[in-house]
Amino acid sequence: MSSDTPFNDALRDLRRLASGGRPPRPPVASPKGDEEDPNMEHRIKRLEDDVRAIRSDLAGVVSRLGAVEGKLDLLVTQIVAKIPSSLQLFSLMVGTLVAIVSILGGAIALAQWLRLIPW
């Protein structure tokens, strides 16, 4: 997969947004051996901070999605209301055809009355 695909660009943008616009921090180096990890408290604190930031970002996304959902529902109902059914479309076509024939017939009758047409 090429690095120039839209998917990779989107992932890079999401990672940048999730990190607050700055690149993610490197992981804390793990200690050597089986003794208790002195950096564990620091790791947990950093993890809690990251989770708190993610929850805050997700809350913003959820609220924006709620607004988008409402607008989409309104838009869909408006679009569906404007789509004519097949019977409406048929009657519109027949009505247009009748109107054209009536106007054409009236124009021919007027032309005959004014003796513009010899027959």
C-alpha positions in Angstrom: 0.0 0.0 0.0 1.4 3.4 -1.0 1.9 6.1 1.6 0.0 8.5 -0.7 -3.4 6.8 -0.4 -6.3 8.8 1.1 -6.6 6.2 3.8 -3.1 6.8 5.0 -3.5 10.5 4.8 -6.7 10.3 6.9 -5.0 8.1 9.5 -2.1 10.6 9.7 -4.6 13.4 10.2 -6.5 11.5 12.8 -3.3 10.7 14.7 -2.3 14.4 14.6 -5.7 15.5 15.8 -5.7 12.9 18.6 -2.4 14.1 19.8 -3.5 17.7 19.9 -1.6 18.7 16.7 1.7 17.4 18.0 3.3 14.1 17.2 2.7 11.3 19.7 5.3 10.9 22.5 7.6 7.9 22.3 6.9 5.1 24.8 8.7 5.1 28.1 11.6 2.6 28.0 10.9 -0.6 30.0 13.4 -1.5 32.7 15.7 -4.5 32.4 15.2 -7.5 34.7 12.3 -8.8 36.9 12.4 -6.1 39.6 9.5 -3.8 40.1 9.2 -1.1 37.5 10.0 2.3 38.9 8.5 4.0 35.8 5.2 2.2 36.1 3.6 5.1 38.1 4.7 7.5 35.4 3.4 5.2 32.7 0.0 4.9 34.4 -0.3 8.7 34.9 0.5 9.3 31.2 -2.0 6.6 30.2 -4.7 8.2 32.3 -3.9 11.6 30.8 -4.1 10.2 27.3 -7.4 8.4 28.1 -8.9 11.6 29.6 -7.9 13.6 26.4 -9.4 10.9 24.2 -12.7 10.9 26.2 -12.8 14.7 25.9 -12.2 14.5 22.1 -14.9 11.8 21.7 -17.4 13.8 23.6 -16.9 16.6 21.2 -17.2 14.3 18.2 -20.4 12.7 19.6 -22.0 16.1 20.1 -21.1 17.2 16.6 -22.4 13.9 15.2 -25.7 14.5 16.9 -26.0 17.9 15.2 -25.1 16.4 11.8 -27.6 13.5 12.3 -30.4 16.0 12.9 -29.5 18.0 9.8 -29.3 14.8 7.7 -32.7 13.7 8.9 -34.2 17.0 7.9 -32.4 17.0 4.5 -33.5 13.4 3.8 -37.1 14.2 4.6 -37.0 17.2 2.3 -35.5 15.3 -0.5 -37.9 12.4 -0.2 -40.8 14.9 -0.1 -39.6 16.4 -3.4 -39.3 13.1 -5.3 -42.5 12.5 -7.2 -44.1 9.1 -7.2 -44.5 7.3 -10.5 -48.2 8.2 -10.6 -47.5 11.8 -10.0 -44.8 11.8 -12.7 -47.2 10.1 -15.2 -50.0 12.6 -14.5 -47.5 15.4 -14.9 -46.4 14.1 -18.3 -50.0 13.6 -19.5 -51.0 17.1 -18.2 -48.0 18.7 -20.0 -48.9 16.8 -23.2 -52.6 17.9 -23.0 -51.5 21.5 -22.4 -49.2 21.5 -25.4 -51.9 20.0 -27.7 -54.4 22.5 -26.4 -52.1 25.5 -27.0 -51.2 24.1 -30.5 -54.9 23.6 -31.3 -55.8 27.1 -30.2 -53.0 28.6 -32.2 -54.1 26.7 -35.3 -57.8 27.8 -34.8 -56.7 31.4 -34.3 -54.6 31.2 -37.5 -57.6 29.8 -39.5 -59.9 32.5 -38.1 -57.4 35.2 -39.1 -57.2 33.5 -42.5 -53.4 33.0 -42.1 -53.9 29.3 -43.0 -55.7 28.6 -46.3 -57.5 25.4 -45.2 
